[in-house]
Amino acid sequence: MLRYIVKRLLLLIPIILGVSAIIFILKTFTPGDPARQILGNDATQEQVDAKREELGLNDPVIVQYVRYIGGVVRGDFGESYRTGEPVLSEIVPRLATSAKITLGAVAIGAVLGILLGILSALKKYTWVDSLVLVISMFFQSVPEFVVALVLIMIFSVKLHLLPATGIETVKGYILPMVCVGLSSVASYTRITRSSMLEVLSEDYIRTARAKGQTEGNITYHHALRNAMIPVAQSIGTNLGNAIGGGMVLETVFGVPGVGKYIVDSITQRNYPSVLGGALIIAIVLTIINLVVDISFVLIDPRLKTTIISGGSKAPKKAKAAA
């Protein structure tokens, strides 16, 4: 297991190189001059040229890239063009805000999805089953920003219950969390329903029924615990999706998280902030995926051989859950 962890951590190197290289390439084709953006339209050409020289923008792209990677190795992600502050010191406080929204969204999506999945499995092939699947698929199909605008119209504009933007109070977190969480409800519902139906068809469930146990007792004490293994494994995947969705919605809801920071930096052509934010998100996602993979072993020890060997000997149920 230790060898596997070290191997996954070493994968951070090509990830950092790949993300940074893509952004550097895109930067060369992006119109506009960061130096002019910083100084404003009233600055003279001499001032702009001096600023470009100060920022190292006149150097070849490959030289700029190697210099930046050397800084990242030392923990230096550059300085913001707009504020002159280290990018890392600006992003770290925003990571906490983004993390709260992401974790809250995953919790909301998991709770709703599991409840709907259990209900759908217990009422299989009925109108309740069909209604649950239609509702869950609806929230997965509709773009998150559309759901966000509808929620703002209902709860902020019409009912005046929740703020439309900002996180000055705890209420400010509710709409972003709900909006991101609803997009993952379909995934949890589908996995829970499939897993519950599989478990409910097992021999030990039929034996429990033959002994006269109630359906509620069978569902809670026998079926639910085993059915939750694939659901727990899917949380890691949905956690990564929630991070991506939350970054987009932070701009819609005016949340000062990493996503809004990156979007604002793009409009300002603040390349160090864009690059630093993208790299930090990539590193966080890689570490999260590693932690999730390790947690799989704790949930289902049968996956230990699968994870270490790369998935060639996965149990049938584990592969279906993935």
N, C-alpha and C positions, 0 to 999 in steps of 0.2 A: 504493500500500500504506500509506503514511504517513497518508493521508486516512482510510483504512479503520480504522486503529488508533486515531486520534483520535476517530472516530465511535463506536467501541466503548467507549472510555474514557468518553466523555460519557454513554453509557447507564448508567453507574454512578449518575448523579444521579437519574433516575426509579426505579431499583432501590432506592436508599437511601430515597427518599421513600415508595415503595410499601411496603417491608418495615416501616419505622418507623410508618407510618400504620396498617397492619393491627394491629400489636402494641399501639399506643396505643388503638385502638378496642376490641380484646379486653380490654385492661386495665380499661376503664371498666365492663365487664360481669362482671368476675371478682369473686366474693364475697371478703370479708375486707379487713382494713385493714393495709397494710404497716407503718404506724407502730405498731400494736398488735403485729404480728408481731415487730418489732424490739425493742420494750420489754418484751414478755412480758405475761402475763395479770395480773401483780401491779401493773402501772402504773396510775396514776389517770387519769381522763378528762382532767384538766388537762394531765398530762404527754403524753398521746397527742395532744391538740390542739396543744400546743406543738411536738411532733415533726412533725406534719403541716405546720404552718406553716414549720418549718425546711426541710423537704424540698420545699416548694412544691406539696404535694398539694391544697391548698385552691384553687389557681388553676384557672380553666377549662381543659379539656383542650386546646383549641387554643393557649392561652398556654403550657402545658407543652410541647406539641409543637414550637412555634416556638422556644422556648428550647433545647430539646434539639437540634434541627437546627442551630441556631447554634453550639452546642458541638461538634457533629460536624465542622462545617466547619473549626473551629480544631483538630481532632484530639482533642477532649475527648469521650469516650463516657460520661461520667458517673462517679459513684462508687458502689461497692457499698454497699447498705444494711447488709449484715452486717459488713463489715470496715472500711468507710470508705476503702478503697484505690481508686485509679483502676481502672476496669474494664479498660482497655487493658493495664495492667501485669499484671493477673491472667490475662488471656487469652493474651497473647503466649507465655509459657512453655508453656502447654498446647497451643498450635498445633504446636509441635515434636513433641509426643507423638502428636497426631492425625495429623500428616503421616507419621510413621514407619509407623503402622498402615496408613494409606491406601496409601502407596507399596508396602509389603510385600504388601498384599492384591491390588493390581493386578498385581504381578509374579507372585504365585502363580496368580491366575486366568488371566493371559495364558499362562504356561508350560503349565499343565495343559490349557487350552482349545485352544491351538495344537497340542499333541501329539495330543490326542484328535481334533481336526479333521482333521489329516493322516492319522491312522490310519483314521478313518471314510471319508475320500475314497479312500484306497488300497484299502479293503475294501468299496467301495460295494455296496449291495444284498445284503450278507451278514449273518449273525447278529452279527458283530463291529460292523458299522455300526449295526444296530438297538440293540445293547447300549450302545454309546457314547452314542447320542442319548437313550436312556432314562435313563442315569445323569446326564448333563448336565442334562436337563430336570427331573429329580428335585430337584437342588440349587437350581434356579431357582424351583421351585414351593413348596418347603418354606420357611416363614418363617425368617429368620436367627436369631431368638432361640431357636427350637426346635432348630436345628442347634447353636447355642451350648450349650444345656443338655445335649444328647446328647454333645458333645465333652467337656464338663466331667465328665459321669458316667463316660466311658470313660477319658480320659487323666489326670484329676485324682483322682476318687474311687476308681476301680477299679485303675488301673495306677500311680498316684502318680508319673507322669512329668513332668507340667507343673502349674504353679500354677493354681488356679481363678480367683483374682483378684489384682490388683496387678501392678506391673511393676518389682519390686525387682531382678529379674535379667532377662537377655535372654530367658529362657524365658517370661517373662510376656507377651511380645509374640506368641508363636507362635499360641496359640489364637485371639485376636482377628483376626490376619492371615488365618489359614486360614479362619475362619468367614466373614469378609467376602469373601475371594477366591473361595470355592466358589460364591457366588451369581452370579458373573459368568462361570463356566466355560461355561455353556450358550451365552451370547452369543458368546464367542470360538470355541467349537466350531462353532457354526452358520455363522459368517462364514468361518472357515478352510475348512470342508468345501466350502461353496459356491464360494469363490474357487479352491480347489485343483481342483475338478471343472471349472470353467470354463477354467482355465489348461491342465489336462491334455488338454483337447479341442482346443487350438490347433494350427495347422499345424506350427509349429516343434517342437512336442513329437513329433508323428508323424514329422517328418524326423529328429529325434534317434534315435528308435527304429529307423527304417529304416537308419541308419548303424551300428546294432549297439551303441549305448550301453546300459549296464545301467540297470535301473529306479531303482536307488539314486542313480546319477549324474544321471539325468534329474530325479528329484525334488529333489535337493539343489541342483544347479547351475543348473537351468533353470526348474523350476516354482515352487519355494519362494520365490525372491526376488520374482517378480512377484505371487505369491499373497498376500504379506505386506502389500501396500499397503493394501487395505481393512481388514485386521486392525489395522495401525498407526493408521489413522484412527479405528477404534472405541475405541481406548484412551482418548481424551479423554472420550467419553461415559461409559465405565465408571469413569473416574476420579471424575466427579461423583457417580455412583451409590455408589461406594465411600465417599466422604465422608459421604453421607447414612446409609448402613448402618453405618459406623463410629461415628457419633454415638450411634446407638441401642445398639449393643453395648458401648460404653464403660461404660454403666451396668451391664450384665449382668456384665461382667468386672471392674468396679471400677477402670477405667483413668482416671487423672486427666487426661483430655483436654478439649477444648472441649465435646463432646457431654455428658459427665457434668456439666460446669460449668453448662451451660444447664439441664439437667434438675433439678439441685439448686437452681438459682436459681428455677425455676418453683415448686417445692414450698415454697420460702421466701418467695415473692412478692417476690423481689428483682428488681424490674422493670428497673433500669438494667443489671444483669448480663444479663438475658434479652435485652433490646433490643440491647445492645452485642454480645453473642455472635452474635445473628442477623444483625446488620448486617455484622460482620466475615466471617462465613461467606459471606454473599451477595457481598461484595466479592471474597473469595478465589475463589469459583466463577466469577465473571465474568472475573477475570484469567486463570484456568486455561483457560476456554473460548476466550479471545482467543489465548493462547499455542498452544493446540491448533490453532485455525484457521490460524494463521500457519505452524505446523509442517506442515500439510497441503500447503502450497505447496512446501516443501522436499522432501517425500516424492514428490509428484506435481505437477510444474509446470503440468499441464493445469488444475488447480483454481484457478490464480491469477485467471483471468477470472471463474470461478464465484463465488469468495468476494467479490471486489470488487463484482460486479454483483448479488449477492444470491441466486445459485443458479439463474438462469434458463437458463444455458448449460452446465450440468453434463454431463460425459461420462456415458455410460450406466453404465459400471462404477462411477464415483464415486458416482452417485446410489444405486445398489444397495447400495454399502457403507455409505452414510449411513443 
